[in-house]
Amino acid sequence: MIREVIDSLKEQNKKAFVPYIMCGDKSIEYTKKTILMLAEIGAAAIEIGVPFSDAVADGERIQEAGNSAIANGVNLKVIFSMISEVREKTSVPLILMTYLNPIINYGIENFFRDMGNVMADGLIVPDLPLEEFDFLLPHLEGKNISLIPLCAITSGEDRIEKLSTAGSGFLYAVTVAGVTGARKSFNDDTMRFLKQAKKISKLPVLAGFGISTPEQAKQISEFCDGVVIGSKVMELVNAEDYESIEKIVTALG
């Protein structure tokens, strides 16, 4: 489903916009409202963060949101219930972003069973290295769930190829050597990395980490198939500034 949406946009000369939100930052009801608004604006897919106390890939803004969600009692059981309700109103692909610990704590078989039951479309696990993909892949057999690989700016050609072969949906190209959060600019190394990933990857390539403005989204997307934006989207959502989010979608074509 995720790959099909990105390919369809490509046929229309458009790039994919995938916003990230932390589930339950304000409340579950607010998260449901936000998902529906982002889908209406034109999100190709929506990445839903699972709150976790040791979110090593996340910047300050997302960690704060995760702590707030944990304080609100948000966990995987609550998130699956929320997705089930959202599914009645939108078919936009929904991607869970979580670390391994919550999956293992929930029970791996239970986790993927419930992902399938609520028709979640994809999974991003930042602390799952390529060498450990087989820890989860067997549980995806027979389910329409994409395991989306993350590719670092330091990755060589061989690793990019292996990641794109092992994963599905799209290749998540991390544009910076660090955690999430807005950046003022990107250097030539970022563009070279994206061009390399695009050339080698067997999957569509979406760039993420640090993108915060329509201009940056447009600049980055010239070298890949779309962008993932988290911290800035969450800032705009909390301000209920959906007009600024629409400008990002418009910049992508």
DOMIDREN-661537 format. One record per residue: x, y, z of N, C-alpha, C in turn. Coordinates in steps of 0.2 Angstrom, whole numbers, padded with zeros to 4 digits, always signed. Atoms other than C-alpha are relative to their C-alpha. Example, Ala and Ser with C-alpha at 12.3 -4.5 7.8 and 13.67 -1.06 7.14 Angstrom:
2
+0004-0006+0000+0062-0022+0039+0004+0006+0000
-0004-0006-0001+0068-0005+0036-0004+0005+0003
# end
This chain:
253
+0004-0006+0000+0000+0000+0000+0004+0006+0000
-0004-0006-0001+0014+0012+0005+0004+0001-0007
-0003-0001+0007+0024+0009-0011-0004+0002-0005
+0005-0002+0006+0009+0010-0022-0002+0007+0000
+0001-0007-0001+0005+0027-0015+0005+0004-0003
-0006-0004+0002+0022+0034-0018+0001-0001-0007
-0001+0001+0007+0023+0026-0035-0005+0004-0004
+0005-0004+0004+0006+0034-0040+0001+0007+0000
-0002-0007+0000+0012+0051-0034+0006+0002-0005
-0006-0001+0004+0028+0049-0044-0003+0000-0008
+0003-0001+0007+0017+0046-0060-0003+0006-0001
+0003-0006+0000+0009+0062-0056+0005+0006+0000
-0005-0005-0001+0026+0071-0055+0000+0003+0007
+0000-0002-0007+0023+0073-0036+0004-0004+0004
-0004+0003-0005+0033+0069-0021-0004-0001+0006
+0004+0002-0006+0027+0060-0005+0002+0004+0006
+0000-0004-0007+0024+0070+0011-0002-0005+0005
+0002+0004-0005+0025+0059+0026+0001+0004+0007
-0001-0003-0006+0022+0068+0042+0000-0005+0006
-0001+0004-0006+0027+0061+0059-0004+0004+0006
+0003-0003-0006+0016+0064+0075+0001-0006+0006
+0000+0004-0006+0018+0057+0093-0007-0002+0002
+0007+0002-0002+0003+0047+0097-0001+0001+0008
+0002-0002-0007-0006+0054+0113+0004+0005+0003
-0004-0005-0003+0005+0069+0115-0004+0005+0004
+0005-0004-0004-0010+0080+0120-0005-0005+0002
+0005+0005-0002-0023+0066+0120-0001-0005-0006
+0001+0004+0005-0028+0051+0110-0006+0003-0005
+0005-0003+0005-0043+0061+0103+0003+0005-0004
-0003-0005+0004-0032+0075+0098+0004-0004-0006
-0004+0004+0005-0021+0062+0089-0004-0002-0006
+0005+0002+0006-0036+0055+0079-0002+0006-0004
+0002-0006+0004-0041+0072+0074+0006+0002-0004
-0006-0002+0004-0023+0076+0068+0001-0005-0006
-0001+0005+0005-0022+0060+0058-0005+0002-0006
+0005-0001+0005-0038+0064+0049+0001+0007-0004
-0001-0006+0003-0033+0082+0046+0006+0000-0005
-0006+0001+0004-0016+0077+0039-0001-0004-0006
+0002+0004+0005-0024+0064+0028-0004+0005-0005
+0004-0005+0004-0036+0078+0021+0005+0005-0004
-0005-0005+0003-0021+0090+0018+0004-0003-0006
-0003+0003+0005-0013+0077+0007+0006-0004+0002
-0006+0004-0002-0001+0066+0017+0000-0007-0004
-0001+0006+0004+0005+0051+0007-0001-0006+0005
+0001+0005-0005+0006+0041+0023+0001+0004+0007
-0001-0004-0007+0007+0046+0042+0004-0005+0004
-0004+0004-0005+0020+0040+0054-0002+0002+0007
+0002+0000-0006+0014+0037+0071+0005-0002+0005
-0005+0001-0005+0026+0038+0085-0003-0004+0006
+0002+0004-0006+0025+0025+0099+0004+0003+0006
-0004-0002-0006+0030+0033+0116+0004-0005+0003
-0005+0004-0003+0046+0026+0123+0004+0004+0004
-0004-0004-0005+0056+0032+0138+0008+0000-0002
-0007+0000+0002+0073+0028+0129+0001+0001-0007
+0000-0001+0007+0070+0035+0112+0006+0003-0003
-0007-0003+0001+0088+0037+0107+0001+0003-0007
-0001-0004+0006+0085+0043+0089-0004+0006-0001
+0004-0005+0000+0073+0056+0094+0003+0007+0003
-0002-0007-0003+0077+0075+0097-0004+0002+0006
+0003-0002-0007+0071+0085+0112-0008+0001-0001
+0007-0001+0000+0054+0090+0105-0004-0007+0000
+0003+0006+0000+0049+0072+0101+0000-0004+0006
-0001+0003-0006+0056+0065+0117-0005+0003+0005
+0005-0003-0005+0045+0078+0127-0007-0002-0002
+0007+0002+0002+0030+0073+0117-0001-0007+0002
+0000+0006-0002+0034+0055+0121-0001-0001+0007
+0001+0000-0007+0035+0058+0139-0007+0002+0002
+0007-0003-0001+0019+0068+0139-0005-0006-0001
+0005+0005+0002+0010+0053+0130+0001-0006+0005
+0000+0006-0005+0017+0040+0143-0003+0003+0006
+0003-0003-0006+0011+0052+0157-0008-0001-0001
+0007+0000+0002-0006+0051+0148-0003-0007+0000
+0002+0007+0000-0006+0032+0149+0000-0003-0007
+0000+0003+0007-0003+0029+0130+0005-0006+0000
-0004+0006+0001+0004+0012+0126-0003-0003-0007
+0001+0003+0007+0003+0000+0111-0008-0002+0000
+0007+0002+0000-0014-0007+0116-0005+0006-0001
+0003-0006+0001-0021+0011+0117+0000+0002-0008
-0001-0003+0007-0013+0015+0100-0004-0005-0005
+0003+0005+0005-0020-0001+0091-0008+0002+0000
+0007-0002+0000-0037+0004+0097-0002+0006-0003
+0001-0007+0003-0035+0022+0091+0000-0001-0008
-0001+0002+0007-0029+0015+0074-0007-0003-0003
+0006+0003+0002-0044+0004+0073-0006+0005-0001
+0005-0005+0001-0056+0019+0075+0001+0004-0006
-0002-0005+0005-0046+0030+0063-0002-0004-0007
+0001+0004+0006-0047+0016+0050-0007+0000-0003
+0007+0000+0002-0066+0018+0049-0001+0007-0004
+0001-0007+0003-0063+0036+0042+0005+0002-0005
-0005-0002+0005-0048+0036+0031+0004-0007-0001
-0004+0006+0002-0038+0023+0021+0008+0002-0001
-0007-0003+0000-0021+0034+0022+0004-0005+0003
-0004+0005-0003-0007+0022+0025+0003+0003+0007
-0002-0002-0007-0002+0022+0044+0006-0004+0001
-0006+0003-0001+0016+0018+0049+0002+0001+0007
-0002+0000-0007+0021+0014+0067+0007+0001+0000
-0007-0001-0001+0038+0021+0073+0001-0002+0007
-0002+0002-0007+0044+0011+0088+0006-0003+0001
-0006+0003-0001+0059+0004+0096-0002-0008+0002
+0001+0007-0001+0062-0015+0099-0003-0002+0007
+0003+0002-0007+0058-0015+0118-0007+0000+0000
+0007+0000-0001+0040-0010+0117-0003-0006-0004
+0003+0006+0004+0037-0024+0103+0001-0006+0004
-0002+0006-0004+0046-0037+0114-0004-0001+0006
+0004+0000-0006+0037-0032+0129-0008-0001-0001
+0007+0002+0002+0020-0033+0120-0001-0007-0002
+0001+0007+0003+0024-0050+0113+0001+0001-0008
-0001-0001+0007+0031-0051+0095-0006-0002-0004
+0006+0003+0003+0017-0062+0089-0006+0004+0001
+0006-0004-0001+0004-0052+0097+0000+0007-0003
-0001-0006+0003+0011-0036+0090-0002+0000-0007
+0002+0000+0007+0010-0041+0072-0007-0002-0001
+0008+0002+0001-0007-0049+0074-0004+0006+0001
+0004-0006-0001-0014-0033+0081+0002+0005-0005
-0001-0004+0005-0005-0023+0068-0004-0002-0006
+0004+0003+0005-0013-0034+0055-0008+0001+0001
+0007-0001-0001-0030-0033+0063-0003+0007-0001
+0002-0007+0001-0031-0014+0063+0002+0003-0007
-0002-0002+0007-0024-0013+0045+0005+0006+0000
-0006-0005+0000-0008-0003+0050+0004-0003-0006
-0003+0002+0007+0003-0003+0034+0007+0000+0001
-0007+0000+0000+0021+0000+0040+0003+0000+0007
-0004+0000-0007+0034-0001+0054+0007+0002-0001
-0007-0002+0000+0050+0008+0057+0002-0001+0007
-0003+0002-0007+0061+0002+0071+0008+0002+0000
-0007-0003+0000+0077+0013+0073+0005-0004+0003
-0005+0003-0003+0086+0002+0084+0001-0008-0003
+0000+0007+0003+0084-0014+0073+0005+0001-0006
-0005-0001+0006+0100-0015+0062-0002-0005-0005
+0001+0005+0006+0100-0024+0045+0002-0007+0002
-0002+0007-0002+0109-0039+0053-0005-0004+0004
+0005+0003-0005+0094-0042+0065-0007+0000-0004
+0006+0000+0003+0080-0040+0052-0004-0006+0000
+0004+0007-0001+0076-0059+0053-0003-0001+0006
+0004+0001-0007+0071-0056+0071-0007+0002-0001
+0007-0002+0001+0055-0048+0064-0003-0002-0006
+0003+0001+0006+0053-0052+0046-0004-0007-0001
+0004+0006+0001+0046-0070+0048-0007+0001+0003
+0006-0002-0003+0032-0062+0058-0005+0004-0005
+0003-0004+0005+0027-0051+0043-0003-0005-0006
+0002+0004+0006+0024-0066+0031-0008-0001+0000
+0007+0000+0000+0006-0066+0025-0004+0006+0002
+0003-0007-0002+0003-0048+0031+0002+0005-0004
-0001-0006+0005+0002-0032+0021+0003+0005+0004
-0004-0004-0004+0015-0024+0032+0007+0001-0002
-0007-0001+0003+0031-0015+0026+0004+0001+0006
-0005-0001-0005+0046-0016+0037+0005+0005-0004
-0003-0005+0003+0054+0001+0032+0007+0001+0003
-0007-0001-0002+0073+0002+0033+0003+0007+0000
-0003-0007-0001+0083+0017+0039+0007-0001-0003
-0007+0000+0003+0099+0021+0029+0003+0007+0003
-0004-0005-0003+0112+0032+0037+0004+0004-0005
-0003-0004+0005+0121+0046+0028+0008-0003-0001
-0006+0003+0000+0137+0036+0032+0000-0007-0004
+0000+0007+0003+0131+0020+0023+0003+0000-0007
-0003+0002+0006+0141+0013+0009-0005-0003-0005
+0004+0003+0005+0134+0007-0008-0003-0007+0002
+0002+0007-0001+0134-0011-0003-0006+0000+0006
+0005+0000-0005+0124-0007+0013-0007+0003-0002
+0007-0003+0003+0111+0004+0004-0003-0005-0004
+0003+0005+0004+0108-0010-0008-0003-0006+0004
+0002+0005-0005+0106-0023+0006-0006+0002+0004
+0006-0003-0004+0094-0012+0016-0006+0000-0004
+0006+0000+0005+0083-0009+0001-0003-0006-0002
+0003+0007+0002+0082-0027-0003-0003-0003+0006
+0003+0004-0006+0078-0033+0015-0006+0004+0002
+0006-0004-0002+0065-0019+0018-0005+0000-0005
+0006-0001+0005+0049-0014+0009-0003+0007+0002
+0004-0006-0001+0038+0001+0007+0004+0006-0003
-0005-0005+0003+0052+0014+0005+0007+0000+0004
-0006+0000-0003+0070+0017+0010+0000+0007+0004
+0000-0006-0004+0071+0030+0024+0007+0003+0001
-0006-0002+0000+0086+0040+0021+0001+0006+0005
-0001-0004-0006+0092+0049+0037+0006+0005-0003
-0005-0005+0003+0100+0066+0031+0005+0003+0004
-0005-0003-0005+0110+0070+0046+0003-0005+0004
-0003+0005-0005+0122+0061+0058-0002+0003+0007
+0002-0002-0006+0112+0064+0073-0008-0002+0001
+0007+0002-0002+0094+0064+0081-0005+0005-0004
+0005-0004+0004+0078+0072+0074+0000+0007+0003
+0000-0007-0002+0075+0090+0075+0001+0005-0006
+0000-0004+0006+0074+0105+0063+0008+0002-0001
-0006-0003+0002+0090+0111+0054-0001+0006-0004
+0000-0007+0004+0094+0128+0046+0001-0002-0007
-0002+0002+0007+0102+0120+0031+0003-0007-0001
-0003+0006+0002+0109+0105+0022+0006+0001-0004
-0006-0001+0004+0126+0103+0015+0000-0004-0006
+0000+0004+0007+0132+0095-0002+0001-0007+0002
-0001+0007-0001+0136+0079+0007-0007-0003+0000
+0007+0002+0000+0117+0077+0010-0003-0002-0007
+0003+0001+0007+0113+0079-0008+0004-0006-0004
-0004+0006+0002+0127+0067-0013-0003-0007+0002
+0003+0006-0003+0120+0054-0001-0006-0002-0003
+0007+0001+0003+0102+0056-0008+0001-0003-0007
-0001+0002+0007+0108+0054-0026+0003-0007+0000
-0003+0007-0001+0118+0039-0021-0005-0005+0002
+0005+0004-0002+0104+0031-0012-0006-0001-0005
+0005+0000+0005+0092+0035-0026+0002-0005-0006
-0003+0004+0006+0103+0027-0039+0000-0008+0002
-0001+0007-0002+0106+0011-0029-0006-0004+0003
+0005+0003-0004+0090+0008-0019-0005-0003-0005
+0005+0004+0003+0077-0005-0025-0007+0003+0002
+0006-0003-0002+0064+0005-0016+0000+0008-0001
+0000-0007+0000+0058+0023-0017+0004+0003+0006
-0004-0003-0006+0069+0034-0006-0004+0007+0002
+0003-0006-0003+0061+0047+0006+0006+0002+0005
-0004-0003-0004+0072+0059+0016-0003+0002+0006
+0003-0003-0006+0070+0063+0034+0005+0002+0005
-0004-0003-0006+0077+0071+0050+0003+0007-0002
-0003-0007+0001+0080+0090+0050-0004+0004-0005
+0003-0004+0005+0068+0096+0036-0006+0003+0004
+0005-0004-0003+0057+0110+0042-0004+0005-0004
+0003-0005+0004+0052+0122+0028-0002-0003-0006
+0002+0002+0007+0043+0121+0011+0006+0000-0004
-0005-0001+0004+0059+0127+0004+0005-0006+0000
-0005+0006-0001+0070+0113+0012-0003-0006-0003
+0003+0006+0003+0057+0100+0007+0000+0000-0007
+0000-0001+0007+0057+0106-0011+0007-0002-0002
-0007+0001+0001+0076+0106-0011+0002-0007+0000
-0002+0007-0002+0078+0089-0003-0003-0005-0005
+0004+0005+0004+0065+0081-0014+0002+0000-0007
-0003+0000+0007+0074+0085-0030+0004-0006-0001
-0004+0005+0001+0085+0071-0026-0003-0007+0003
+0003+0006-0003+0073+0058-0019-0008+0000-0002
+0007+0001+0001+0055+0053-0019-0005+0003+0005
+0004-0004-0004+0048+0063-0005+0004+0001+0007
-0003-0001-0006+0051+0068+0013-0004-0002+0006
+0003+0002-0006+0047+0063+0031+0002+0006+0005
-0001-0006-0004+0045+0078+0043-0004-0001+0007
+0003+0001-0007+0042+0076+0062+0000+0006+0004
+0001-0006-0005+0047+0090+0074-0003+0006-0002
+0004-0006+0003+0041+0104+0063-0007-0001-0001
+0007+0001+0001+0025+0096+0059-0003+0000+0007
+0003+0001-0007+0022+0092+0078-0001+0008+0002
+0000-0007-0002+0026+0111+0081-0006+0003-0003
+0006-0003+0003+0013+0116+0068-0007-0003+0002
+0006+0003-0002+0000+0104+0073-0002+0002+0007
+0002-0003-0006+0001+0110+0091-0003+0007+0000
+0002-0006+0001-0001+0127+0085-0007+0001-0004
+0006+0001+0004-0016+0121+0074+0001+0004-0007
-0001-0003+0006-0007+0129+0059+0001-0004-0006
+0000+0005+0005-0012+0117+0046+0001+0004-0007
-0001-0004+0007-0010+0131+0032+0007-0001-0001
-0007+0001+0001+0009+0130+0035+0002-0007-0003
-0001+0007+0002+0008+0111+0033-0002-0001-0007
+0003+0000+0007-0002+0113+0017+0006+0003-0005
-0005-0003+0004+0012+0124+0010+0006-0005-0001
-0006+0005+0001+0025+0110+0012-0003-0005-0005
+0003+0005+0005+0013+0098+0002+0000+0003-0006
+0000-0003+0006+0011+0111-0011+0007+0001-0003
-0007+0000+0002+0030+0113-0012+0003-0006-0003
-0003+0006+0003+0032+0095-0016-0004-0002-0007
+0003+0001+0007+0021+0096-0032-0008-0002+0001
# end
